[in-house]
Amino acid sequence: MKRYVIDGEFGIDALKLVESDIPQPGPGELLVKIKAASLNYRDFLMVTGNYTRNLPFPLVPLSDGAGQVVAVGGGVTRWKEGDRVMGCFFQEWPAGRITPQVPKSALGGAINGVLAEYALFREEGVVSLPDHLSFEEGATLPCAGVTAWNCLQKGGLTCGDTVLTMGTGGVSLFGLQFAKAAGARVIATTGSVAKEERLRELGASEVINYKSSPDWEKQVLKLTGGVGVDIVIEVGGAGTLLQSIKSCRMGGNISLIGVLTGQRGEMNPFPAVMKGVSIHGIYVGSREMFEDMNRTLSLHRIHPVIDRIFPFDQAREALQYLESGAHVGKVVINIP
């Protein structure tokens, strides 16, 4: 089979396409023919060496993939050949609170990911692909979809809430779609005039351009009558967190997931204290969250937003496109 690997050198051009034997499932494992994979910003950081350089080389990158079960190992009862499945980002987080063991089972980082023709998963590490979704659509869900779902659930989303999202990446657009399905109002930010209308088409009630309005938190407060939003899906990180706090209502919630503006920076925590804002660190989510999210997707017939699909032999070009920031939604790689 063909698979891409990070093998001691970092950088998009250093990503290697190699031939290897098709792995065989052991006890409690299943072999999946991967049909599609999708990119997250984490994958770009992993490939370029900016996430961590302490990797088990050679490493197959990417956490998000969907495909069809082609073989099962001994003792497997949950799945059979022909089942359409998606791999969970964490292979060992079925439910409950995250534990120190969970990150050790992260696909495309701690263990091999899905940028390959075939991949092994643990029996408890996959979920069913909803019937109304294609493999390409299913491949967008394990990281970005579950992260957005966890963000909103942690923030206590209810009908009538106001949610602030940032940009047009996968997590932000899933957050917009899930919030709208729950009856919430969404205020979205973007730095692109061209993307403003697309956000409105997807359901954003108001859109703020942070380039023409760099103090965008003032616009958020104006749009909410000075009250602020109930939930912020914070993907920017150190560079935007203070503005997110100022955008929150008293007692509001910030789900913090991102590092798009960098991983380092100093911030005065006093505004968060004075407003009683709760800041939740979000690290994807459990299989139970994934299954809950899938029920909502099926009920509301929600389709993920896919910007562009690349062929398998253009995986490097797909990563370069993600790096450009031109996408609206998910970047997917088709694997024949």
Rosetta blueprint (number, residue, H / E / L):
1 M L
2 K E
3 R E
4 Y E
5 V E
6 I E
7 D L
8 G L
9 E L
10 F L
11 G L
12 I H
13 D H
14 A H
15 L L
16 K E
17 L E
18 V E
19 E E
20 S L
21 D L
22 I L
23 P L
24 Q L
25 P L
26 G L
27 P L
28 G L
29 E E
30 L E
31 L E
32 V E
33 K E
34 I E
35 K E
36 A E
37 A E
38 S E
39 L L
40 N L
41 Y H
42 R H
43 D H
44 F H
45 L H
46 M H
47 V H
48 T H
49 G L
50 N L
51 Y L
52 T L
53 R L
54 N L
55 L L
56 P L
57 F L
58 P L
59 L E
60 V L
61 P L
62 L L
63 S L
64 D E
65 G E
66 A E
67 G E
68 Q E
69 V E
70 V E
71 A E
72 V E
73 G L
74 G L
75 G L
76 V L
77 T L
78 R L
79 W L
80 K L
81 E L
82 G L
83 D L
84 R E
85 V E
86 M E
87 G E
88 C L
89 F L
90 F E
91 Q L
92 E L
93 W L
94 P L
95 A L
96 G L
97 R L
98 I L
99 T L
100 P L
101 Q L
102 V H
103 P H
104 K H
105 S H
106 A E
107 L E
108 G L
109 G L
110 A L
111 I E
112 N L
113 G L
114 V L
115 L L
116 A E
117 E L
118 Y E
119 A E
120 L E
121 F E
122 R E
123 E H
124 E H
125 G H
126 V E
127 V E
128 S E
129 L L
130 P L
131 D L
132 H L
133 L L
134 S L
135 F H
136 E H
137 E H
138 G H
139 A L
140 T L
141 L H
142 P H
143 C H
144 A H
145 G H
146 V H
147 T H
148 A H
149 W H
150 N H
151 C H
152 L H
153 Q H
154 K H
155 G L
156 G L
157 L L
158 T L
159 C L
160 G L
161 D L
162 T E
163 V E
164 L E
165 T E
166 M E
167 G L
168 T L
169 G L
170 G H
171 V H
172 S H
173 L H
174 F H
175 G H
176 L H
177 Q H
178 F H
179 A H
180 K H
181 A H
182 A L
183 G L
184 A L
185 R E
186 V E
187 I E
188 A E
189 T E
190 T E
191 G L
192 S L
193 V H
194 A H
195 K H
196 E H
197 E H
198 R H
199 L H
200 R H
201 E H
202 L L
203 G L
204 A L
205 S L
206 E E
207 V E
208 I E
209 N E
210 Y L
211 K L
212 S L
213 S L
214 P L
215 D L
216 W H
217 E H
218 K H
219 Q H
220 V H
221 L H
222 K H
223 L H
224 T L
225 G L
226 G L
227 V L
228 G L
229 V E
230 D E
231 I E
232 V E
233 I E
234 E E
235 V L
236 G L
237 G L
238 A L
239 G L
240 T L
241 L H
242 L H
243 Q H
244 S H
245 I H
246 K H
247 S H
248 C E
249 R E
250 M E
251 G E
252 G E
253 N E
254 I E
255 S E
256 L E
257 I L
258 G L
259 V L
260 L L
261 T L
262 G L
263 Q L
264 R L
265 G L
266 E L
267 M L
268 N L
269 P L
270 F H
271 P H
272 A H
273 V H
274 M H
275 K H
276 G L
277 V L
278 S E
279 I E
280 H E
281 G E
282 I L
283 Y L
284 V L
285 G L
286 S L
287 R H
288 E H
289 M H
290 F H
291 E H
292 D H
293 M H
294 N H
295 R H
296 T H
297 L H
298 S H
299 L H
300 H H
301 R L
302 I L
303 H L
304 P L
305 V L
306 I E
307 D E
308 R E
309 I E
310 F E
311 P E
312 F H
313 D H
314 Q H
315 A H
316 R H
317 E H
318 A H
319 L H
320 Q H
321 Y H
322 L H
323 E H
324 S H
325 G L
326 A L
327 H L
328 V L
329 G L
330 K E
331 V E
332 V E
333 I E
334 N E
335 I L
336 P L
